């Protein structure tokens, strides 16, 4: 059972999402938050697997809440569900640690699949978001280097799948310090300033799949 916290400042949307999630097999609503601060508080209470996070909210916005959750509760995945799919919103959410990004055009089946994917440690992107990642998040984010080692390529692939440093370390049986070293070397070689640009590079160079 995947336990989900819904975070959206619009009551009608929040209640609609709670009702929709109740129709998805294997999903249980663990709580509903009207802003990012409430979402962080609900996660702190424990027994949460995924936060379905809106971005534009009062008190604490979705990006800030995502950063706090991924830093303090690395086992909890954040799946963004928002109206906005502009470059800045996507980059900021991924930089904060979001594991997936959907727009509110998504239907029940797509949301259910995304929740299962993010809970399993994978990345899920709306098709429009994937296009933007492949096309480039900004004109200045073009890759400027290459020459990745096999290990650096594997680390980059896992980053594109949405894994945290700790999860990558566990999967590859190496220390987090070693993972950080690989990430620093990789980012320097490909010209990435943060994870959003690294994900974009992975898609464009066939290291990560768009599927």
N, C-alpha and C positions, 0 to 999 in steps of 0.2 A: 504494500500500500504506500503510495506517494503522498506525503502530507504537505499541503500547499498553503502558503499565506498569500492572500490577495491584497495588493496595495494600489489603491486608486482613490483620488480625492472626490470624484463624482459619485454620489451615492447610488444613482440609478445604474451606472456602469458597474460599480463594485457589487451591488446586489445581483445584477445580471450575471456577472462572472461567477459568483458563488453558486448561483442556481445552475449555470452551465457546467461547472466542475462537478457538481453533484450527479450529473448524468454520464460522467466518464468513468468507465470501469477502472478500478485500481487507483483512483484518486480520492483523497479525503481533504476537505477544507479544514485547516488547522486554525484559521483566524482571518479576519479582514481588517485592514488598516486604511485610515483616511489620509495618511501622510507618511513620509519616510521614517519619521521618528517612531511612530506607532509600529511600523513594520520591523524596525530594529528591536523594539521592545518585545514584540511577539517572538522573534527569532531567539532572543535571549532567554525566553521561557523554556526553550528546548523542544525537541521532537518535531522539527521542521526539516523538510528535505529541499523544497524549492520555494522561492518567493517569486510570484508573478507581479512584476514591478512596472508601474507607470513611471514616467519621467518627470512631468510637470506637476509638482504637488507643493502645497504650502508647508511651512515649518521646516521641513527637511526634504529636498527634492530627491527624485529617484536615483540620480547619479551619486549624490552624496551618501544616500542610504546604502546603495550597492557597494560603495567603497568600504563603508563601515562593516557591512555584513561579511564581505569576502575577506576582510582583514581579520575580523574577530571570530568569525565562524566559517572557516574554510570548507567544512563539510556541507554547508548549505549553498546550493546553486541559485543564481539569480537569472531569471528569464524575463527580459524586458518585453512588455506589451504596451505599445504606445501608438499615438496617432502620427508621430513624427519619424521620418526616415531620412532626414537631412544628414549631410556628412558630419557636422559637428556633434549632433546627438548620438550618432552611431559611434564615432570615435571616442567621445567622452564616456559612454556606457561601457564599451569594451575596455577602455583604459582603467575604468573603475573595477573591472573584474566580472562583468556580466558574461554569462556562458552562452546566452542565446538572445536573439532580438527578433521580435515579431511586431507587425503592425496590427491595428485593431480591425483590419479587414479579415484577419484569420478566423477560420471557422472552428467548430468543436473538434473535429478530427485532427486538424493541424495543431491546435493547442494541446490536445491530448498527446500527440506524437512528440511535440516539442518538450512537454513536461517529462515524458519517459526518457527522452534522449538526454536532456540536461541532468536529470537525476542519476543517469548512468555515467555521467562524466563527459558527455559529448557536447559539441557545439551545434546549435540550430539557428539558422538565419532565414528570415523571410526572403523570397526570391529577389525582391527589389534591393534588399540590403546586400545580398550576395553580389548582385551586379555592381553595386557601389564599391564593395570591397575589391572586386576584381578590377574595376575601372580605376580605382585609386581614390583614397579618401581626401586627398588634396593635391594640387599640382606640385607641391614641394616634397611629396612623399615617395617619389620614384626611388626604386632600389638603386643603390650606387655601388654595390659590391657583390662578390660571389665567392666561390671557393670554399663552400661549407664542407666540413667533414661529415662522415656518415653519422656520427653521434649528434652533431649540431643539427643535421637535417632531421633526425628522429625527434630531438627536443622541439624543433620548430613545428613538426607535424603534431606533436602532442599539445603545444600551445594553441594551434589552430583548432584542436578538438575541444578546447576550453578547460584543459587541466591546469590546476594550480602548480606552483613550484613543488609543494609537498607531494602532490599526486604524481607528478613527473618523477620525482626522486624515488617514490615507492615502486612505480612501474618499471623503472630502469635499474633499480637496486643500486642507486648511488646516493650520495648525500645532497641535501638542499644547497649546500655551499658549492658543490660541483655543478649542480643545475644552474645556479646563478652565474657561475663562470661561463658555462656553455651559452647561456642566454646573452650575456654581455658580449661575448665573442661573436655570436651570431648577429646580434643587432648591429655591431660595428661593421661586419662584412656586408650586410644587406642594406645598410643605411636606414634602419628602422629606429625611431625615437621611442616607441612604445608598442604594446602588444597589438593594438589595432592595426598598425602598419605592418607588423610581422605577420599577422593573419592575412592581410591583403597580399603580401609577398608570397605566402605559402599557396594561396589560391592561384595567383597569376603564374606561378612556376611549377604547378602540378604536384606540389608537395602535399597539399590538402585537396580533398575532393569536394566539389560543389554539391554532391548528392546528399 
